[in-house]
Amino acid sequence: MISSPARDAPAKRQMIAPSGVTEAVLIRDDDAALAILHQLHAIGVRIALDDFGTGYSSLSYLHRFPFDKIKIDRCFVDDIARPDGSASIVQAVVNLATARRMTTTAEGVETEEQQRLLRTLGCSEMQGYLFSAARPADKVLELFALHRSRLARREGSESRRREAG
């Protein structure tokens, strides 16, 4: 997700951090923002619409701007498990994103129940304290290494069980 090939140099990979844009930025000067975002998108920068649905939401942004991802604000995740909660709103956002070939990231996931519900609703990515507190960039590689070693151990034990059974 972080690396992205420049479209004019497909053999060379560039490390480009995905960029998040909030709706407030688009309101200030949406014509200028539109031109800049298309230029960035053309060179391979992936663009996320951050905090979707919490500000001056306009569905026209999803149509006009070259977004690759919609980030679902934590306020919709907080009460997702309640009967009168926001599960239907999250489902609608996921459906919109899917129809527009975008991924979705739910922000502020703190419980396994939220994770299960978001997965059931089709949310493609999640972030929050359930997975990890915010970390400095140099600590992220350590976190990936720990995760890989846990996966390798789990896969090894499952392989041994299949061989024994």
N, C-alpha and C positions, 0 to 999 in steps of 0.2 A: 504494500500500500504506500510506503514511503518513497520507494524508488520509482522513477517514471522515465521512459525513454523520450528524448526530444523527438518530435515528429519529423524534423528535417534532418536528423542524424540517427536513424534507427539502430545502428550498430553500436553507438556510444550511449551508455546509461548515465543519467544524471541523478544525483540524490537531491530530491526536491521535497521539502516538507509540505504536506497537504495544507492548503490555506483555507481558513475559515472566514466567512463573511457573514456579519450579522445584518439583519434587515434594516437596522438604523443607518448603516453605511450606504445602502442602496437608495434610501430616501433622499439623502443630501443632494446627490446629483446622479440620477440613475443612468443618464445617457453616457456620462464619463465613465461610470462604473461598468456599464455594459461593454464599452470599447476596451477598457483595461482587462476585464475578465476574459473577453474573447481572445485578446492577445496572449494572456497567460495560459489559457487553455490550449491555444495553438502550439505552444512550446512544451506542452506536456504537464503543466501544473494541474493537479487535481484540486477542485474547488468544492468546499462544503458550505452549505447554508446553515449557519450556526443559530441556535436558540429559536428554531422554527416555531412559529405559532405564539410567541410571547410578546411581540411588539406590534409593529404596523404590518401585520401579515397581509400579503396579497398573493393570491394564487398565480397572478400574472408573473411574479418573479420566477416561478418554476418553469414557466413557458419561455420567458425572454432571456434568462441568464443561463450560462453553460455550467450548471451545477452537476457534480458527480455524486454528491452525497447530501442528505438532509440529516442534520443532528437534531434529535427530538429532545427538547428541553426537559430538565429534571422535574419540573413542576407536573409534567404529564406522567412521569414514572412514579413519583411519590405516592399517589393514591390509586395506582393501576389495579390493585387487588380489591379495592372496595366495590361493593355492588353498584354504587352511583359514581364510580371513579372514571378514569379517562381511558379505559381500554378501547372503547369505540373510536376515540379520537386518534389514539396510537395506531389502531388498525387502519383508519382512513389515511393517515400519513404514510404508512408502510405501503398501502395499495397505490397511492399516488406515486411514490418513489419507484415502485416496481414497474408501473406503467410507463414511467419516464426513464427507465433503465438506470436508476440511481440506487445507491446503497443507503441504508439507514443506520445511524448510531444513536442508541438511547443513552442519555447522560444521567449520571447519578444513581446507578444501579447499586443498591446496598444490601438486598436480601436475595436468597435463593428463590423465593416465591416470585419476586419481580423478574428475575432472570428467566424462570420457567415460563411465566406469562408472556414476556417479550419474545421469547423463542417461539412459543405457540402462535403468536400474532405475526411472526415472520420477520421480526427485526433482525437485520443481518449482522450488526455489531453492537457491542455494549461497552460502556466504561463506567467506572465507579469504584467505591471503596470495597465492594464485594471482591473485586479482582486485585486491587492494589491502591494504596494511597498515591498521591502525586509523587513522582520521583524526579530527581535531577537527571539530565540526559545521560551523564556518565554511569548512572546506576541502572539504566534500562537494560544494558547488555547483560549485567549480572542477573537481572530478573528473567530475561530470555533464557540464559544458560540454566538457571534453576528449573524453569518450566520444561525445557528440553530433557533434562536429566530425569524429572518426574515422569514425563511421557515415556521415555526409554525404559524405565523400571516397570511401569505399568504394562507396556507392550511385551516386555520380557516375561513377566509373570503370566500374562494371558497366553503367550506362546507355549510356555511350559505346561500350563493346564490343558491346552488342546492336545499336546503331545502325550500327556499322561492319560488323558481320557479317551 
